Amino acid sequence: MVGLSLGEEHFIQGGIAQDLRSDGRKRLTYRPIYVETGVIPQANGSARVMLGKTDVVSSVKAELGKPSSLQPDKGKVAIHVDCSTTAAPMFEGRGGEELSTELSVALQHCLLGAKSGAGAGIDLSSLIVVEGKICWDLYIDCLVVCLDGNLLDALGAAIKAALSNTGIPRVHVAAGALGDEQPEVDISEEEFLQFDTSDIPVIVTLTKVGRHYIVDATSEEESQMSSAVSISVNRKGHICGLIKRGGAGLDPGIILDMMSVVKHVSEQLINKLDSEIAASEAGAEES
């Protein structure tokens, strides 16, 4: 927890009420975003994202597996978050483990939709090699290096950037497998398919402080929140997931208003993130 004096709390709350936050931003303005892709050479894709002082890394590892019998036409994605104990004192002991689990579940919900796959921001059907027999399993691991608020949005951005950097090896399937026989496959070491990230959403968290809500809250601002709603939205404006944190209830009308605000803010965030990803990829090719 962030320890603030009563005067500091009033200063933060008063600034938000006047649409002039303590770092000079307006209520719906993000901090500068920095993206670096390809930071882990051993992974199929990776990225580092800094949102202000919040610093996270995401990596993607692709392995061949077998589709679930309930979803034979879809691949599988698993997301795990690790909170480094050096990132914040609250991560020491069980505090870090509990938050890691909470964040992993939240990211699964925001990016992968319901258990049925409905609303998924990641197209799991694109991971199928042979329906019912072979698919790609994507293991997405995230590390929180430094925390200064708005962790879920930063992790969502890092996953989107890592997936845009992901190359999945082309698989050649041998003909002749009968019935339940597992077909033989040849995994190319030279040909890679770029993962399609055009419909992968970003996560926008609206944090309610007093009577107003803000985007990209710092740790100090989060310490003053009554509730927060995180909404994942893709480029088409489709909402892929929604989760709420905090004990204070929210009127359904307010949530609908939040959705409208998030759709507007997400356009700017997606454009900025895509621009940063493209610049990082271009810089890597030049070097």
Secondary structure by P-SEA (a helix, b strand, c coil): cccccaaaaaaaaaaaaacccccccccccccbbbbbccccccccccbbbbcccbbbbbbbbbbbbbcccccccbbbbbbbbbbbcccccccccaaaaaaaaaaaaaaaaacccccccccccccccccccccccbbbbbbbbbbbcccccaaaaaaaaaaaaaaaabbbcbbbbbcccccccbbbbbbbcccccccccccbbbbbbbbbccccccccccaaaaaaccbbbbbbbccccccccccccccccccaaaaaaaaaaaaaaaaaaaaaaaaaaaaaaaaaaac
